[in-house]
Amino acid sequence: MNMDFERKLPIPMEVKAQYPITAKVEETVRERRKDLIRIFTGQDHRLLLVIGPCSADREDAVLDYIERLRRVQEQVAEEIMIVPRIFTNKPRSMGEGYMGFLHQPDADEKPDLAKGIVAVRELHMRAVEESGFICADEILYTENYKYIDDIMGYVTVGARSVEDQQHRLTASGLEVPVGLKNPTSGDLTVMMNAIHAAQQPHHFIYRGWAAYSHGNPYAHAVLRGYTNKHGQSLPNYHYEDLIRLIQFYEERPELKNPAVIIDTNHSNSGKDPFQQPRIIREVLENCRYDNAVRKIVRGFMVESYIEDGRQEVGGGVYGRSITDACLGWGKTERMILDLAEML
């Protein structure tokens, strides 16, 4: 093979033994997962808000941000369930640039996956321990999920991964809700096929084992906009898009717990994070207009951090994204409080 094998990494069992979760974290994860599942089964009518930086880049800033979310959650607990985004892997369209906390737990130093595996687990553990939240991450490398499967609350499969069979089969074996994004092409059939696959049991190879999955009844849609053949970003959160998604679900009565999360950034906003509050308001207006839309929209995914915008790696601004631009904290807090008032 045209590669050098640098070192053998520890297996998940070894990392978990070295960095075990506390009884407090185990209880928090168990109870919060129940709350989240009730949202997707329709037993809890709160909206889900998956919110946080495009990519987790440094532990101190991420935990600072989550503590701010915790204080706001107390004010909106009856209307909204907040699940912080701690996305530790960064898909890159051209395979270049900062690839996330897993690769570089210190963005100013060279990649170190061995350190990254531990750093990701420690970050997720601290977030749950200190805030009482369960958190979200994206599956970029399917086999890495085992390092954090005992502390995760919500998982996404990204637009570039949703067509991949291993991602679909792995999603079918997770015990937490999994949001499968529409692909960058915008073809909703691809996403619906992924949801179908994720909800079915499978027999496949996982981490060197012949594994059986039991199917994930909480696999659901995430609409994130798309890119046309000219490379232009186009949205898919408008009323007509949601009605079409409802029709797709109706055409597949075998699918359990029909649901959609609206990703308010990416192609839906044209990567303009300041459009995200406006997009939320429009979707909520459509929920008020049509009960079928309200029934299927279970929440939003928002890219937000401490400071507005983005910077290059090494830019030196604490709490500003080094990947996609994010909504800063002041605007984020206002948006959450306004969202609660509209519900």
Buried (B, 14 or more C-beta within 10 A) or exposed (E): EEEEEEEEBBBBEEBBEEEEBEEEBBEBBEEBBEBBBBBBBEEBEBBBBBBBBBBBBBBEBBBBBBEBBBEBBEEBEEBBBBBBBBBBBBBBEEEEEBBBBBBBBBBEEEBBBEBBBBBBBBBBBBBBBEBBBBBBBBBBBBBBBBBBBBBBBBBBBBBBBBBBEBBBBBBBBBEBBBBBBBBBEBBBEBBBBBBBBBBBEBEBEBEEEEBEBEBBBBBBBBBBBBBEEEEEBEBBBBBEBBBEBBEBBEEEEEBBBBBBBBBBBBBBBEBEBBBBBEBBBBBBEBBEEBEEBBBBBBBBBBBBBBBBBBBEEEEEBEBBBBBBBBBBBEBBBEBBBEBBEBE
